[in-house]
Amino acid sequence: MSFSAQVKGELCRIPLSRKCCAQAEAYGVLLYCSLSTPTQVRIATESSDFAQRLPALFQKAFQVRFDRLPKEGTGKRIFSITDSCKLSALWSVFGHDPAETLVHHINFAPLEEEHCRCAFLRGAFLAGGSVTDPSKRYHLELSTSHLSVSRELHALLLEMGFAPKEGRRKANAITYFKQSNAIEDVLTAMGAPLSAMALMNAKAEKDLRGSVNRRVNCDAANLDKAVDAAQGQIEAIYTLEQRGMLEGLPHKLKEAVDLRMAHPELTLSQLAELCDPPVSKSAFNHRLRKLMELANGTP
């Protein structure tokens, strides 16, 4: 099951208790469904949860039944209303006359209360929304063929404290969010707090995985540097040995030679602790640099 399907499933478990919210949710469905004209309303969905909710939603909101119900089975489910009396009954609730309406607009009067605005947003998402699996990327969008509706939804979301972006995809207008925090807030407002929590968990897991990967990469890079440095030090010691210069070295440098050759895998800090008496990392590193300078012919 996709993350969008999970979100819609959670939204559809919200009870239809208030008539005003049922009407607001149905309003969002009407403006974001696949077809909404003066002669027909057509709602297509692949969500079984939404398909089960729709008849009860329209009955609660308008006391209207669909003229066409989907057949049993999976795939896209189609609901439609073509009866002119039913169309007039449901659009009149929002002050629209199907015979006179050329361009759909959002009537903000039924959306004055915050709970009704959230219900409207929920209906719009159920009919024309999607959200990407947060383990992959962050993207929530609402798509409608009505450009004016999309612009007015943008204004409504701004009033609700959100900052959506707008775009176009073929003939549809898109309102979308790409920031995880904004998507969490939108999901919570629509009535899907569990999905918002799932997004938070996915984000935390991704951040943790990224932190671990960065640390591993950093450790690997440091290890590569240490190996390269040790190899250079050992080569310098071999050069000094070929020149017969090891015997004439001071005691501290001889000790550095013996420790480096005996423990090529140890770090400078570990080698410094093995000195008798132990020295600091910088002091032992100074001795090794002196060996390399001698091997390179620097006095």
N, C-alpha and C positions, 0 to 999 in steps of 0.2 A: 504494500500500500504506500502511495506517495505521501510526502509530507502535506501537500495541499489537501489530499483526501482525509488525512488525519485531522487537519484543522477544521475542515467542513463537517466532519463527523462530530467533533466537539461542539461546534456552533449549533448543530442541529439537535443537540441534547438540551438546549436551553428551552424551558417551558414557555408556551404561548399563553401567558397569564394576563397581560395587559392588552386591551384591544388597540390602544394608541400605538404601542410598540409593534404589534402585529401589522398594523397598517403601514407604519414607517418601514418595517422590514420588507413588506410586500412592495412598497414604493421603490425601494432600492432594487428589488428583483425586476420590476417592470422596466426601469430605466437602464438596467445593465444586462437584460436577457438578450437572446440571440435575435429576436425580432419583436418590435413594438410599433405598430402602425395604427391608423384610425380603424382599420378593418380586421386586424388580427394581433393577438399576443401569442408569441411562440417561445417557449422556454425549453432549452435543450441542456441536459446535464448528464454527466457520467457518474455522478455521485449518487449512490443508492440511498444514503442518508438524506440528502437534499430532496431526492425524488419522493421519499416517504413523508417528508415534512411539508412539501408544497400544497397538497390538497387541504391539509388541516390549516395551514397558514392562510390560504385564500378564503377558506370557510370562516375562520376567525375574523379576518380583516374585512371581508366584503359580503359574506354569506353567498358566495358564488362558487359554483362547481365548474371544473374544466370541461370543455366540450370534447376534448380528446385526451385520453390517458395513455401512457406508454404500455406496450406489451410486456409480458413477463420475460425476464432474461437479463443478460448483461449488455454492456455497450451503452451507447447514447440513448437516453430516455427523453421523449418528446411530450410536452404538455402544450395544449393550445386552447385559445378561446377565440371564436369567430362570431358568436352571437352578439348582435349590435346592442341588445338590451343589457347583456352582461358587461360588455365593454363600457357602456355609458355608466353603469352602476359602479364599476371599480374606479374609473377615471374621475368621476364626479367627486369622489372623496377628496381628491387633491386639486379640485377647481379646474380640471381640464375638460374640454368638450372634444371628443375624438373627431367629430365632423369638422371642427374649426381649427384644430391644432395642426400646424405645418411643421413646427420645430419643437421638440421637447425641451422643457426647462424644469429646473427643480423649484417647486413651490416650498419656500422655507417655513411657511406658516405651520404645517403639521410637524415641523422639526425644531420647535422652540426649546423643548426640554432635552436635557443632555441624554437621558436614557433613550429617547426617540431618535436622536442623532446617531447614537451607537447602534441602534437597531437598523436604521437606514444603511449604515456602513456595512453591517452584517449581511443584509439582503443583497447589497451591491456585490460583495465579495462572493457570496454563495452563487450568484448568477453569472458574474463576469470577472471573478478574481482568481488569482493563483499565487502561490508562494513557493519558492525554491527550497529544496532540502538544505538546511543550514550547514550540514557537514560539507557541502560543496561550495556554496556561495550564498550571499544575502540578497534577496530580491523578492519584493511583494508588489503586485500590480493589480489594478482594476481597469478593465477594458470595456469601452462602450462605443457604439457607432454614432452616438449623439455628441457632437463636439461641444455644444452649449452646456450639456449636462456635465461633461468632464471639467469644463472651466468652472462651473458653479460648485462642483464637488471640491475642486481645489480651494476655492474660497471658504467652503464649509470646513474643510480640514484645517485650514489656517486658523479659523475661529476656535477650533477644538484644541489648538496648541500643537498641531503637527506641521511639518514642513515638507510637503511632497514635491516631487518633480513631475514634469509633464513631457509627453512625447507623442509621436504618431507611429502607427504600424499599419500600413496599407490604408484601409478606410476607417480604422478605429483610432480613437483617442485614448491615450494611456496615462493613468495617474500611477506613479510608482515610488517606492522607497528602496534604498540600497544600503542604508545604515542599520546595523543589527539592533541598536537601541531603539530606533524609530519603529522598526518592525515589531519588536517586543511590545512597545506601547500600543501599536495599532491592534495587534492580536488581543491584547488584554482588554482594550476598549470594545472590541467587537464581541467579546465574551469567550475568548479562548486562552485563559491564563495558563492552562497545562501545556498548550503548544508554545506559549511564550517562554515557559520554564524550560521546555525541551530545547528551544533555540539558545537560551542562556547556557545550558549544559553543553550543547554542541560547540558554542563559542569558547567556553572555558577549556574544553578538551582540545580544540584546535590551538588555542593559545599555549596550553601546556605542551602539546606536541611540538609546536614551533620553538618553544623555549628549550626543550630537550634537544631538538635537532641543532639549534644554534650552539648549545653547550658542547654537544658531541663534535660538531664541526670545528669549534674553537679548540677543544682538547686534541683533536686529530691534527690540526694545524700546528699546535704547540709541540706535539709529539714529533711531527715531521721536522720541525726546526731543531729540536733537541737531538734527533738522530743525525741530521746533517752536521750539526756542531760537533758531536762526538766523533763522527767519521773524520772531520777535518782535524780534530785534535790527535786522533790516533795516527793519521797520515803524517802529521808533523813530528810525532814521536818516532815513527819509523825513519823519517828523514834524518833526525838527529842521531839515531842509532847507526845509520849507514855512514854518517860522517865521523863516528866515534866520539860524539860530544856528550853522551849521557853520563859517562863516568865523572866528568869534570863539573857536573851541575851541582849547585848548592843543595843542601839536604831537603829544603822545602820543595824545590822543583823535582827532585828525585822522588819524593813522596807522592807528588801529584802524578808523575809518570806511572809509578807502580799502581796507584789506585785506579787511574783511568784505564790502564791496560788490563787490570784484574776484573774490573767491573764496567765494561763498555755500555751496559744497559742502564746504569744508574744516572739520576739527574745530578746537577751540580750541588744541590742542597744535600742530597744523600751522600755524595762523595765528601763534602765538607765535614759531615758528621763523623766520617770514618777516619779523619786525620787525628794524629796524636800530638798535641791535644786538638779537639775539634776546633774548626775555624768557621768564619761566616761564609755564606755563599759567594759574596763579592770577593772575599780574600782568595778563595779557591779559584774563582774565575780569573782573577788577576794572575795567578800562577800559570794557568793554562794559556792565557794570552801571551805571557812571557815566553812560554815554550814555542808557541806558533811564530812569534816574532824572531826567535832564534833560528827556527827552521827556515824562515823566509829571508834570513840574512840580515835582519835588523838587529843592531847591537843593543 
